[in-house]
Amino acid sequence: MSSNHWSAASRRSLLATGLAATLAAGAPIPAQATPGHPSGKGPRRPRWDHHLRSTPDKLHWGGYPIDWEPGLTMRSGETVRVDTLSQQGLTNPAVDPRDYFGAFGVEPDEILPDGLAFWETLPERQATGRQYGGHVLTGPIYVRDAQPGDTIAIDILDIDTRVPYGFNSTAPTSGVMATFYPGWRAGDEGLDMPTEVPPGLPAGVWPDVRTHLYRTGIHRGKEVVFFADGIVIPTQKFMGIIAVAPPTGEFVGNTEDAPPPASGVQNSTPPGKFGGNLDVRDLIVGTTLYLPVFQSGAQIFIGDPHSCQGDGEVSGTAVEHSLSGTFRIRLVKDVATELPWAETDDHWVMMGIHWDLDRATRIAVEKTVDFLATTHGLTVPKAYSFASIAVNYHSAEVVDRTQVVTGHIPKSVFVGRR
């Protein structure tokens, strides 16, 4: 995986198209919609040009097949509403979702019909080799005229919950405590948690020990996760996976030396230069995500929806929660980007992706330096100095083996921009 963000060619193309000048000048992100109230009250939700529903024919199980039949084809600048499903409770062919969710007190009418429809297709998907990983992904979305060497800009306009509950998972050796985690060494102990799952529980869920259901709702005018008595956590809804179809014949595995998958399809677990399972909690309403294009039409997949997550996602999951989102998708022609990056009202967000957390941090810093030198005319020494004294680096996710570090470049310090 390349440690460079802007190649020399990328720098030239950025400058030639004026994108660097636009960024340096602080031109605003296209107007973002105000998220509506989950109860249906409050500001009106944005209109959209297309609606891509999460019906079984528009869903993919854990991977990014290249040149699959479009779930939707749209033009640059148009908007799309995308329904997504959390994989929680829907990807075990042997356990009926009604039994799974029922173990947590979820009523049958609270289970999404499209989730049940997807679950019913699992045996056929397994029999025909169309299971690649664990996530449920909606797509692909084709963008007219998008070709390799272009960049796709995805403006996140609106995200809302589809059901009033989500799930988080914990175990003695899950997440950063797992024995396969890069920081694990022989003899390391797990957390002081029960290990033997009582018999008779669907898929060994063990409510509030191995698997936690959290209800969501409105508290003092804001949507929150009702975590425990006296504890409410504000939702921060985002899609854990936003991806383009990856390069042909290039694969990112769960480890650096992993062989290509037998399916020939990139698994959805590790993120990469195509985006994917970034789990960057900053990809909320008001953010723009930039992704390189590797295939004709870009072929965008969206899924792994989360209603709440801390940086790191250290237990292995967030609050996994079925969501719908509205996105404006823009094509930036002839601008080459090597790795994903994002922009908010207040920051430019550089991303470093690598199996090793130290290396991911190094890449994020390199990308920061390159970005500042390219878009703001700083010398490399001054950009490196700036990265150390003004940029905050976060471990966005550290549990998918391939790890993501984000560097947040504050816009406010560039006083000449205003």
C-alpha positions in Angstrom: 0.0 0.0 0.0 1.5 3.3 -1.0 2.5 5.7 1.7 2.1 8.7 -0.6 -1.1 10.7 -0.8 -0.5 13.2 -3.5 1.8 11.9 -6.2 3.7 14.4 -8.4 1.1 13.8 -11.1 -1.6 14.3 -8.5 -0.1 17.6 -7.5 0.1 18.8 -11.1 -3.5 17.8 -11.8 -4.8 19.4 -8.6 -3.2 22.6 -9.4 -4.2 22.5 -13.1 -7.8 22.1 -12.3 -7.9 24.7 -9.6 -8.9 22.4 -6.8 -5.9 23.3 -4.8 -6.6 27.0 -5.2 -10.2 26.4 -4.2 -9.2 24.6 -1.0 -6.6 27.2 -0.1 -9.1 29.9 -0.6 -11.5 28.2 1.7 -14.4 28.0 -0.7 -17.3 26.5 1.1 -18.5 23.0 0.7 -21.7 22.9 -1.3 -24.6 23.8 0.9 -25.5 21.0 3.2 -29.0 20.1 4.3 -30.0 20.4 7.9 -30.9 17.0 9.4 -34.5 16.6 10.2 -35.9 15.7 13.5 -36.1 11.9 13.9 -39.7 12.2 14.9 -40.5 13.8 11.6 -40.8 17.3 13.2 -38.4 20.1 12.7 -36.5 21.2 9.5 -37.6 19.6 6.3 -35.4 16.8 4.9 -33.7 17.5 1.6 -35.2 16.3 -1.6 -33.3 13.8 -3.7 -33.1 12.9 -7.3 -32.9 9.1 -6.8 -33.8 6.6 -4.0 -31.8 3.5 -3.8 -33.6 1.1 -1.5 -32.1 -1.9 0.3 -33.9 -4.6 -1.6 -32.1 -7.9 -2.0 -31.2 -7.2 -5.6 -29.4 -4.0 -4.6 -27.5 -5.6 -1.7 -24.1 -7.3 -1.5 -22.8 -9.4 1.3 -19.4 -8.3 2.4 -17.5 -7.3 -0.7 -17.1 -5.0 -3.7 -17.7 -6.9 -6.9 -16.4 -5.0 -10.0 -18.7 -4.3 -12.9 -21.8 -5.7 -11.1 -25.1 -4.6 -12.6 -25.8 -1.0 -11.4 -28.1 -0.6 -8.5 -28.5 3.0 -9.8 -26.9 5.2 -12.4 -26.8 8.9 -11.8 -25.2 12.1 -13.1 -22.6 14.2 -11.4 -24.2 16.7 -9.1 -27.4 14.7 -8.5 -28.5 13.5 -5.1 -29.5 10.1 -3.9 -31.2 8.7 -0.9 -29.6 5.3 0.1 -31.2 2.8 2.5 -28.8 0.6 4.4 -29.0 -2.4 6.7 -26.9 -3.2 9.7 -25.5 -6.7 9.4 -26.4 -7.3 13.1 -28.8 -10.2 13.3 -29.2 -10.6 9.6 -26.3 -12.6 8.4 -26.6 -16.0 10.1 -28.6 -18.3 7.9 -29.3 -20.7 10.9 -30.8 -18.0 13.1 -34.1 -16.4 12.2 -33.8 -12.6 12.7 -37.2 -12.7 14.6 -35.6 -15.0 17.1 -32.4 -13.0 17.3 -34.0 -9.7 17.8 -36.7 -11.2 20.0 -34.0 -12.2 22.5 -33.5 -8.5 23.1 -37.2 -7.7 23.4 -37.5 -6.3 19.9 -41.1 -6.6 18.6 -41.7 -8.2 15.2 -43.1 -5.0 13.8 -39.8 -3.3 14.7 -37.8 -5.5 12.4 -37.2 -4.1 8.9 -39.0 -6.0 6.2 -36.1 -5.5 3.8 -33.8 -7.0 6.4 -35.9 -10.2 6.6 -36.0 -10.3 2.8 -32.2 -10.1 2.7 -31.8 -12.9 5.3 -34.0 -15.2 3.2 -31.5 -14.9 0.4 -28.5 -16.0 2.4 -28.5 -19.7 1.5 -28.6 -18.9 -2.2 -25.9 -16.3 -1.9 -23.6 -18.8 -0.1 -24.4 -21.5 -2.6 -23.4 -19.3 -5.5 -20.3 -17.8 -3.9 -21.7 -14.3 -3.3 -20.6 -14.1 0.3 -17.3 -12.2 0.7 -17.4 -10.8 4.3 -19.8 -9.8 7.0 -21.2 -6.4 6.0 -24.4 -5.7 4.1 -23.7 -3.1 1.3 -26.1 -1.2 -0.9 -25.1 -0.5 -4.5 -23.3 -0.1 -6.7 -24.0 3.4 -7.7 -22.6 4.3 -11.1 -21.7 7.9 -11.9 -21.9 8.8 -15.6 -18.5 9.6 -17.2 -16.5 8.7 -14.2 -13.2 7.0 -15.3 -10.0 5.9 -13.6 -7.9 8.9 -12.7 -10.9 11.0 -11.6 -12.0 11.8 -8.1 -15.5 11.3 -6.6 -16.7 13.9 -4.0 -19.5 12.6 -1.8 -21.3 15.4 0.1 -23.2 13.9 3.1 -26.4 15.8 3.3 -28.6 13.9 5.7 -28.6 10.7 7.8 -31.4 9.3 9.9 -32.2 6.1 11.8 -34.5 3.5 10.3 -35.3 1.7 13.6 -35.1 2.9 17.3 -32.3 0.5 18.3 -28.8 -0.6 17.5 -26.3 -3.1 18.8 -22.8 -3.1 20.2 -20.7 -6.3 20.8 -18.2 -7.1 23.5 -16.2 -10.1 24.6 -13.1 -10.9 26.7 -10.9 -11.0 23.6 -12.8 -8.9 21.1 -11.6 -5.7 19.4 -8.2 -4.6 20.6 -8.2 -7.5 23.1 -8.4 -10.1 20.3 -5.6 -12.6 20.0 -5.2 -11.7 16.3 -4.8 -8.0 17.1 -1.4 -6.7 16.1 -0.6 -5.7 19.7 -1.4 -9.1 21.1 1.4 -11.2 22.6 1.4 -14.7 24.0 0.4 -14.5 27.6 -1.7 -11.3 27.3 -4.8 -11.5 29.4 -8.3 -10.6 28.2 -10.8 -8.5 30.0 -12.4 -9.8 33.2 -15.6 -10.8 31.5 -17.5 -14.1 31.4 -16.3 -16.4 28.6 -18.8 -19.3 28.5 -22.0 -18.3 26.7 -25.1 -19.9 28.4 -26.8 -22.5 26.2 -30.0 -21.8 24.3 -29.2 -18.2 23.3 -29.6 -17.5 19.5 -26.1 -17.3 17.9 -24.6 -17.0 21.4 -25.6 -13.4 21.7 -25.8 -13.2 25.6 -27.7 -9.9 26.0 -25.9 -7.2 27.8 -22.7 -9.3 28.1 -21.7 -10.4 24.6 -24.2 -8.2 22.7 -25.8 -5.0 23.9 -29.0 -3.6 22.5 -29.3 0.2 22.9 -32.5 2.0 22.3 -32.4 5.5 20.7 -34.8 8.4 21.0 -35.2 12.0 21.8 -33.8 13.5 25.1 -34.0 17.3 25.6 -34.6 17.8 21.9 -31.6 15.7 20.7 -31.4 12.2 19.5 -29.4 10.0 21.9 -28.5 6.5 22.8 -30.1 5.5 26.1 -27.0 3.7 27.4 -28.0 3.1 31.0 -29.9 4.7 33.9 -28.6 8.3 34.1 -26.4 7.9 31.0 -27.4 9.2 27.5 -24.9 9.5 24.6 -25.6 11.8 21.7 -25.9 10.0 18.4 -23.4 10.8 15.7 -24.7 8.9 12.7 -22.4 7.9 9.9 -21.8 5.2 7.3 -18.9 3.0 8.4 -18.4 2.0 4.7 -18.4 4.3 1.7 -16.3 2.7 -1.1 -15.7 2.7 -4.8 -14.9 -0.4 -6.7 -11.2 -1.2 -6.0 -8.5 -1.7 -8.7 -8.7 -4.9 -10.7 -6.4 -7.6 -9.3 -5.3 -5.6 -6.2 -6.5 -6.8 -2.8 -6.2 -5.6 0.8 -6.2 -8.5 3.2 -6.7 -8.7 7.0 -3.0 -9.0 7.3 -0.2 -7.6 5.2 0.8 -11.0 3.7 -2.8 -12.3 3.1 -3.2 -14.1 -0.2 -5.9 -12.9 -2.7 -9.4 -14.1 -1.8 -10.6 -17.2 -3.6 -13.7 -15.3 -4.6 -11.7 -12.8 -6.5 -13.8 -10.1 -4.8 -12.3 -7.6 -2.3 -13.6 -8.4 1.2 -15.3 -5.5 3.0 -13.5 -5.8 6.3 -10.1 -4.1 5.6 -10.2 -0.5 4.3 -8.0 0.6 1.6 -7.3 3.3 -1.0 -10.8 2.6 -2.4 -12.3 3.7 0.9 -14.4 1.0 2.4 -14.5 0.1 6.1 -12.9 3.4 7.2 -15.1 3.7 10.3 -14.2 7.4 10.5 -16.7 9.0 12.8 -16.2 12.4 11.2 -18.1 11.3 8.1 -21.3 12.9 9.4 -23.8 15.3 7.9 -21.9 18.3 6.5 -18.8 16.4 5.5 -17.5 15.7 2.0 -15.5 12.5 1.4 -13.1 12.3 -1.6 -12.3 9.0 -3.2 -10.2 8.0 -6.2 -11.9 6.3 -9.1 -10.5 3.0 -10.3 -13.3 1.6 -12.4 -15.6 3.0 -15.0 -18.6 4.6 -13.3 -16.8 4.6 -9.9 -19.2 2.0 -8.7 -20.0 3.2 -5.1 -21.1 0.9 -2.2 -22.5 2.2 1.1 -23.2 0.3 4.3 -22.0 -0.6 7.8 -24.2 2.1 9.3 -23.5 3.4 12.8 -25.5 5.7 15.1 -22.7 6.2 17.6 -19.0 5.4 17.8 -15.9 6.6 19.6 -12.5 7.0 17.8 -10.9 3.6 17.7 -14.1 1.5 17.9 -12.1 -0.5 20.4 -14.6 -3.3 21.3 -14.8 -4.2 17.6 -18.1 -2.6 16.8 -19.9 0.7 17.1 -23.6 1.0 17.7 -24.5 -1.0 14.6 -27.8 0.6 13.4 -29.7 0.6 10.1 -29.7 4.1 8.6 -30.8 6.0 5.5 -28.6 8.7 4.1 -28.9 11.4 1.4 -25.7 12.2 -0.6 -24.8 14.5 -3.4 -22.2 12.8 -5.6 -19.9 15.0 -7.7 -17.4 14.0 -10.3 -14.0 15.9 -10.4 -12.6 15.0 -13.8 -8.9 14.4 -14.3 -7.9 14.9 -10.7 -6.0 11.9 -9.3 -6.2 11.2 -5.6 -4.3 8.2 -4.1 -6.1 7.8 -0.8 -9.4 8.9 0.8 -9.6 12.3 2.5 -12.4 14.4 3.8 -13.5 18.0 4.4 -15.8 19.5 7.1 -16.8 23.1 7.7 -13.8 23.3 10.2 -11.2 20.9 9.0 -9.5 19.1 6.2 -9.1 15.5 7.3 -6.2 13.4 6.0 -6.3 9.6 6.4 -3.4 7.2 6.8 -4.2 3.5 6.2 -1.9 0.6 7.1 -1.8 -2.7 9.0 0.6 -1.1 11.5 -0.8 1.7 13.6 2.6 3.5 13.7 2.8 3.3 9.9 -0.7 4.5 9.5 0.2 7.5 11.7 3.3 8.2 9.6 1.2 8.1 6.4 -1.4 10.5 7.8 1.4 12.9 8.7 3.0 12.5 5.2 -0.4 13.3 3.7 -0.8 16.3 5.9 2.6 17.7 4.8 1.9 17.0 1.2 -1.5 18.6 1.4 -0.2 21.8 3.0 2.7 22.1 0.6 0.4 21.5 -2.4 -2.6 23.7 -1.4 -1.1 26.4 0.8 2.4 26.8 -0.5 4.2 25.9 2.7 7.7 24.4 2.4 8.0 20.8 3.6 9.9 21.8 6.8 7.2 24.4 7.6 4.4 22.0 6.8 5.9 19.3 9.1 6.2 21.9 11.8 2.6 22.9 11.3 1.5 19.2 11.5 3.2 18.9 14.9 1.8 22.1 16.5 -1.7 22.5 14.9 -2.9 19.2 13.6 -4.7 16.6 15.8 -4.3 13.0 14.9 -6.9 10.4 15.9 -7.0 6.6 15.8 -10.2 6.5 13.8 -10.5 2.7 13.9 -7.9 0.2 15.2 -9.8 -3.1 15.1 -10.1 -4.0 11.4 -6.5 -5.2 11.3 -5.9 -2.6 8.6 -6.1 0.5 10.7 -7.0 4.2 10.0 -5.5 7.3 11.5 -7.0 10.7 10.7 -5.2 14.1 10.8 -7.4 17.1 11.3 -6.1 20.3 9.8 -7.9 23.3 11.3 -9.2 25.9 8.7 -9.5 28.6 11.4 -5.8 29.2 11.6 -5.6 30.3 7.9 -6.6 33.9 8.6 -5.8 35.0 5.1 -8.6 32.8 3.8 -11.3 35.0 5.3 
